[in-house]
Amino acid sequence: MVNKHKIIEIIQEYFGGSDQFLVDIRVSSRNKITVNIDGDKGVTIADCVALSRHIESSLDRDKEDFELEVSSAGIGTPLTMIRQYRNNIGRLISLLLNDESKLRGKLIAVAEEGISIEKEIKKKGKKKKNPDTDQHDIAFISFDSIKEARIIPAY
């Protein structure tokens, strides 16, 4: 079986001082390697191809056969790292908390302990942001209480 820790080392060495970083890696029992990356300035298809080639050249196919998939963290991918939250300040976010409650709002700040969001305020069955800047409903949510966080695409 392909060594997951070896692949992590290969990726971290490849990224070095760049703005790109590893988000997630999975190695299945059938040696399917799935790598998910992100970057402070985004990730292109060319970035994924270059990393894929680097990983392939660093592993020995004669020793172990494997399937490799490298992709970027898409808009629907859950946020897992503080760096991803920071890159999305100002965007709408949907949170599922550990108690199964849900929150939506604008991500306005990120700290080491958690995030601050400007919550959507429901009025008469419609979701609206309060236009009066003195009455925004700001909530601090600790990372420990977040089960899943996703960016809501703007259409």
C-alpha positions as CSV (number, residue, x, y, z in Angstrom):
1,M,0.0,0.0,0.0
2,V,1.1,3.5,-0.8
3,N,2.5,5.4,2.2
4,K,0.3,8.4,2.9
5,H,2.9,10.1,5.0
6,K,5.5,9.9,2.2
7,I,3.1,11.6,-0.2
8,I,2.4,14.3,2.3
9,E,6.2,14.9,2.6
10,I,6.5,15.0,-1.2
11,I,3.6,17.6,-1.5
12,Q,4.9,19.8,1.3
13,E,8.4,19.8,-0.2
14,Y,6.9,20.7,-3.6
15,F,4.9,23.6,-2.3
16,G,7.9,24.9,-0.2
17,G,7.3,28.6,0.3
18,S,4.5,29.0,-2.3
19,D,1.0,30.2,-1.5
20,Q,-0.4,26.8,-2.2
21,F,-1.1,24.2,0.5
22,L,-2.5,20.7,1.1
23,V,-6.1,20.6,2.2
24,D,-6.7,16.8,2.3
25,I,-5.2,13.5,1.1
26,R,-6.8,10.1,1.1
27,V,-5.3,6.8,0.1
28,S,-7.8,3.9,-0.4
29,S,-7.1,0.3,0.2
30,R,-6.9,-0.1,-3.6
31,N,-4.1,2.6,-3.8
32,K,-6.3,5.3,-5.1
33,I,-4.6,8.6,-4.0
34,T,-6.9,11.6,-3.8
35,V,-5.2,14.9,-3.2
36,N,-7.1,18.2,-2.6
37,I,-5.1,21.4,-2.6
38,D,-5.9,25.1,-2.3
39,G,-4.0,28.4,-2.6
40,D,-4.1,31.9,-1.2
41,K,-4.4,33.1,-4.9
42,G,-6.4,30.1,-6.1
43,V,-5.4,26.9,-7.9
44,T,-5.3,26.4,-11.7
45,I,-5.6,23.2,-13.7
46,A,-1.9,23.6,-14.6
47,D,-1.1,23.7,-10.8
48,C,-2.9,20.4,-10.4
49,V,-1.2,18.8,-13.4
50,A,2.3,20.0,-12.2
51,L,1.7,18.6,-8.7
52,S,0.4,15.3,-10.1
53,R,3.5,14.9,-12.3
54,H,5.7,15.7,-9.4
55,I,4.1,13.1,-7.2
56,E,4.1,10.5,-10.0
57,S,7.8,11.1,-10.6
58,S,8.6,10.7,-6.9
59,L,6.8,7.3,-6.6
60,D,7.9,4.0,-8.1
61,R,5.1,2.4,-10.2
62,D,7.2,-0.8,-10.5
63,K,7.0,-1.2,-6.8
64,E,3.3,-0.3,-6.3
65,D,0.6,0.4,-8.8
66,F,-1.6,3.4,-7.9
67,E,-4.2,5.8,-9.2
68,L,-3.7,9.5,-8.6
69,E,-6.2,12.3,-8.6
70,V,-5.2,15.9,-7.8
71,S,-7.8,18.6,-7.6
72,S,-8.4,22.0,-6.1
73,A,-10.8,22.7,-3.2
74,G,-13.9,23.8,-5.0
75,I,-16.6,26.2,-3.9
76,G,-18.7,23.3,-2.5
77,T,-15.8,21.8,-0.6
78,P,-16.0,22.2,3.2
79,L,-13.4,24.6,4.8
80,T,-11.0,22.7,7.0
81,M,-8.1,25.1,7.6
82,I,-7.8,28.6,9.2
83,R,-6.0,29.7,6.0
84,Q,-9.1,28.9,3.9
85,Y,-11.4,30.9,6.2
86,R,-9.1,33.9,6.0
87,N,-9.1,33.6,2.2
88,N,-12.9,33.9,2.2
89,I,-13.5,36.9,4.5
90,G,-16.3,39.0,3.1
91,R,-18.1,36.0,1.5
92,L,-21.3,34.3,2.6
93,I,-20.8,31.2,4.7
94,S,-23.0,28.3,5.8
95,L,-22.2,26.6,9.1
96,L,-23.4,23.3,10.6
97,L,-22.6,23.3,14.3
98,N,-21.9,20.3,16.5
99,D,-25.3,20.6,18.0
100,E,-26.8,20.2,14.5
101,S,-28.0,23.9,14.4
102,K,-27.3,25.9,11.2
103,L,-26.1,29.4,10.8
104,R,-25.6,31.5,7.6
105,G,-24.0,34.9,7.3
106,K,-21.1,37.0,6.0
107,L,-17.7,35.9,7.3
108,I,-16.2,39.1,8.7
109,A,-13.2,38.0,10.8
110,V,-11.0,35.0,11.5
111,A,-9.0,34.5,14.7
112,E,-7.0,31.5,16.0
113,E,-9.9,30.4,18.1
114,G,-12.8,30.9,15.7
115,I,-14.7,33.1,13.3
116,S,-17.0,36.1,13.4
117,I,-20.0,36.2,11.1
118,E,-22.7,38.8,10.5
119,K,-25.7,36.6,10.8
120,E,-28.6,36.8,8.4
121,I,-31.7,38.1,10.0
122,K,-35.1,36.6,9.2
123,K,-38.0,39.0,8.8
124,K,-41.5,38.0,7.8
125,G,-40.3,34.6,6.4
126,K,-37.6,36.1,4.3
127,K,-33.8,36.1,4.9
128,K,-32.5,39.6,4.9
129,K,-29.4,41.3,6.2
130,N,-30.3,44.2,8.5
131,P,-29.4,47.4,6.6
132,D,-28.9,49.5,9.7
133,T,-25.2,49.1,10.5
134,D,-25.8,49.8,14.2
135,Q,-28.0,46.7,14.5
136,H,-26.0,43.9,12.8
137,D,-26.2,40.6,14.6
138,I,-22.6,39.6,14.9
139,A,-21.7,36.1,16.3
140,F,-18.4,34.6,17.3
141,I,-18.2,30.9,16.6
142,S,-15.3,28.8,17.9
143,F,-13.7,26.3,15.6
144,D,-14.4,23.6,18.2
145,S,-18.2,24.1,17.7
146,I,-18.1,24.0,13.9
147,K,-18.9,20.6,12.4
148,E,-18.9,21.8,8.8
149,A,-18.4,25.2,7.0
150,R,-19.0,25.9,3.4
151,I,-18.9,29.0,1.3
152,I,-22.2,30.0,-0.4
153,P,-21.6,30.8,-4.0
154,A,-22.8,34.3,-5.1
155,Y,-24.9,34.2,-8.2
